[in-house]
Amino acid sequence: MLSFSASLLPPPSLYCDGSSSDRSIVTTSFRRKLFCCCIATKSDNLSKSGGAISKENDSDVLIECRDVYKSFGEKHILKGVSFKIRHGEAVGVIGPSGTGKSTILKIMAGLLAPDKGEVYIRGQKRAGLISDEEISGLRIGLVFQSAALFDSLNVRENVGFLLYESSKMSEDHISELVTQTLAAVGLKGVENRLPSELSGGMKKRVALARSLIFDTTKEVIEPEVLLYDEPTAGLDPIASTVVEDLIRSVHMTGEEDTLGKPGKIASYLVVTHQHSTIQRAVDRLLFLYEGKIVWQGMTYEFTTSTNPIVQQFATGSLDGPIRY
């Protein structure tokens, strides 16, 4: 599920990068009317037998992974990952390359099913992958590392793709909404440009706008959860700062966006290697190493942790338990 909302959501949408594995997902997704670049799914594919999580102090838990395992052939990626994402949180997932950070994002979003373990969405156990059945509940948005814009479509068509395809809104209404959403991420007057005419940082912001847009004609607009996979990868320090500040600004507990309006994202999770993103965009950290969470704490504890794995990662030292 991508994007929070209590009941009514647009049909599933999917945004992905250009890797071969993601292309196969996109091909399947289009057949099922999922749309490339950000996922918006609902919770009807949650198992009734899973039931609700009964702990009262977990009433604010939006997504929970319990002892999740995932392998690809003989390669064991996740080896028992457990954590919770609560309402209002800004969480970062860090760790060495190849340790399963992107994999856990795809499992949370419903693109991959765990081999073992369980994923709960608002206390209900998810059964299987994303389906194109009508679902309601939490909306989860997944923004992949690549902006994954459609090269043949202009910015307006890219951002409004889901609404053009599946909503009953008029083209004029969608166009107006696209313009407002682009302005919210600091982009104005770019609606008619093609992706090839945009800088890397602008493409990232267009992708973010596409993950934020929603059908305003729905009676109930759910709050959203966004999952970001390396949102500042490949950007220079200034462009990274712009994106990091935008991630904060659309968070409902953060600052106002560029239009002076409060953010709409209830919680988000960021996979990153960038120290600037760790410091500017998240409050709590999960350290994933060799398929397990080996440390978690607040961002301000990151550089002072006595955990040798965290110390090595924070300092970039060649000496330590992490080997390349």
Disulfide bonds with the S-S distance in Angstrom:
none
